[in-house]
Amino acid sequence: MLGLLATVAFAMFAHDNAEFINDMNEKLEQDCSFTYTGKQEVRPDVPHIAVDNKYVYFSMEPCPKGE
């Protein structure tokens, strides 16, 4: 029963955050990594998972420029 609950919770998280997860995977392919940025207001043009739907603390931007 606990396994089923965990599976459902993960599926709901993945569905709700699909845009963020896709953006994160693309940036990982470009050698980006998460960096602590401190408390910043959400930018609507950047997929995110926010605290209180207002603030982010980690970002994958800027990415290193390709050569």
C-alpha positions in Angstrom: 0.0 0.0 0.0 2.8 2.4 0.8 4.5 1.6 -2.5 1.3 2.5 -4.3 1.0 5.8 -2.5 4.6 6.7 -3.3 4.0 5.8 -7.0 0.9 8.0 -7.2 2.6 10.9 -5.4 5.6 10.7 -7.8 3.3 10.5 -10.9 1.4 13.6 -9.7 4.6 15.5 -9.1 6.0 14.5 -12.5 2.8 15.5 -14.3 2.5 18.9 -12.5 6.1 19.7 -13.2 6.6 18.3 -16.7 7.6 21.6 -18.3 10.3 22.2 -15.6 11.6 18.6 -15.9 11.8 18.9 -19.7 13.7 22.2 -19.4 16.0 20.8 -16.8 16.9 17.7 -19.0 17.6 20.0 -22.0 19.9 22.1 -19.8 21.7 19.1 -18.4 22.5 18.0 -21.9 24.2 21.5 -22.3 26.3 20.8 -19.2 24.3 23.2 -17.0 24.1 22.5 -13.3 21.9 23.8 -10.5 23.5 26.8 -8.7 22.3 28.3 -5.4 21.2 31.9 -6.3 19.7 33.0 -3.0 16.1 34.1 -2.7 14.8 35.5 -6.1 11.4 36.2 -7.4 10.0 33.8 -10.0 10.5 34.7 -13.6 7.4 33.6 -15.6 9.4 32.9 -18.7 11.6 30.3 -17.0 10.1 26.9 -15.9 10.5 26.6 -12.1 9.4 25.0 -8.9 8.7 27.9 -6.5 8.5 28.2 -2.7 5.1 29.7 -1.9 4.6 30.2 -5.7 6.8 33.3 -5.4 10.5 32.5 -4.9 13.2 30.3 -6.2 16.5 29.6 -4.6 18.3 27.5 -7.3 18.7 28.1 -11.0 20.3 26.4 -14.0 21.0 29.7 -15.6 23.2 31.0 -17.0 24.7 28.0 -18.7 28.3 27.9 -19.9 28.5 29.0 -23.5 29.3 26.3 -26.1 32.6 26.7 -28.0 
